[in-house]
Amino acid sequence: MASRYPSMPGAKGNDGTSQDAAVAIAPMVPRLHRIALHTLARLGEATPLEAIASAGIDREALQPRFSELRTLGLVEATGVRRRNPSGKYAAVRRLTDKGRAVL
């Protein structure tokens, strides 16, 4: 499964649970990518958790999509970092020209 990333969700470990989760979410990924892109377009710039809160989608479903979108060249880091509710810093993301073009 990892060899098809980011076109397909990634999976970690060898126990099968991560692979099962990746297979289960795969049909929803195109829609989740669109939600993430449209949310960032609306917000301009946001950390993944800020975008997730704005979109109203479960974190477990949407947060991994930001890594996929970054790998696809549709989202990039702004160079700014902000604290998440956990107190840890997260990179602020924005759409790339390529990301805006797919909207």
C-alpha positions in Angstrom: 0.0 0.0 0.0 2.8 2.4 0.8 4.1 2.2 -2.7 0.9 3.9 -4.0 1.0 6.7 -1.5 -0.1 9.5 -1.8 -2.7 8.3 -4.4 -3.8 5.8 -1.8 -3.8 6.3 1.9 -0.6 5.1 3.7 -0.4 2.4 6.3 2.1 1.7 9.0 3.1 -1.4 10.9 2.7 -5.1 10.0 -0.3 -6.1 12.2 -2.9 -5.3 9.5 -5.0 -2.8 11.4 -3.4 0.2 9.7 -3.7 -1.5 6.3 -7.4 -2.2 7.0 -8.0 1.4 8.0 -6.3 2.6 4.8 -8.5 0.4 2.7 -11.6 1.5 4.6 -10.9 5.2 4.1 -9.7 5.0 0.5 -13.1 5.5 -1.2 -13.6 8.7 0.9 -10.2 10.2 0.2 -11.1 12.2 -3.0 -13.9 13.9 -1.1 -11.8 14.5 1.9 -9.0 16.0 -0.3 -11.6 18.4 -1.8 -12.9 19.4 1.7 -9.3 20.1 2.9 -8.5 22.1 -0.2 -11.7 24.1 -0.1 -11.3 24.8 3.7 -7.7 26.1 3.1 -9.0 28.2 0.2 -11.6 29.7 2.5 -9.2 30.3 5.4 -6.2 31.3 3.4 -3.7 29.8 5.8 -4.2 27.4 8.7 -2.6 24.6 10.6 -4.2 21.2 9.9 -6.0 21.2 13.2 -7.4 24.7 12.6 -8.6 23.6 9.1 -10.1 20.4 10.6 -12.0 22.4 13.3 -13.4 24.8 10.6 -14.4 21.9 8.3 -16.2 20.0 11.1 -14.7 16.6 10.0 -13.2 14.0 12.3 -9.5 14.6 12.9 -8.7 11.0 12.2 -10.2 11.2 8.7 -8.9 14.6 7.6 -5.5 15.1 9.3 -3.7 12.5 7.2 -5.0 14.1 4.0 -2.9 17.2 4.6 0.3 15.1 4.4 -1.1 13.5 1.1 -1.9 17.0 -0.3 1.6 18.2 0.6 3.2 15.2 -1.1 1.0 15.9 -4.2 2.2 19.5 -4.3 -1.2 21.0 -3.6 -0.5 22.3 -0.1 2.7 23.9 1.3 4.1 25.2 4.6 4.1 29.0 4.9 7.2 29.0 7.2 5.0 30.1 10.2 4.3 27.7 13.1 1.5 28.1 15.6 0.6 26.3 18.8 -2.0 23.6 18.7 -4.4 23.0 21.6 -1.9 20.4 22.8 0.7 23.2 23.2 2.9 21.7 20.4 3.8 23.7 17.4 2.3 22.9 14.0 3.2 24.3 10.5 0.7 26.7 9.0 -0.3 25.5 5.5 -1.7 27.2 2.4 -2.6 26.1 -1.1 0.0 26.1 -3.8 -0.7 27.4 -7.3 -1.3 23.8 -8.3 -3.7 23.4 -5.3 -5.7 26.5 -6.4 -5.8 25.2 -10.0 -7.5 22.0 -9.0 -10.4 23.9 -7.3 
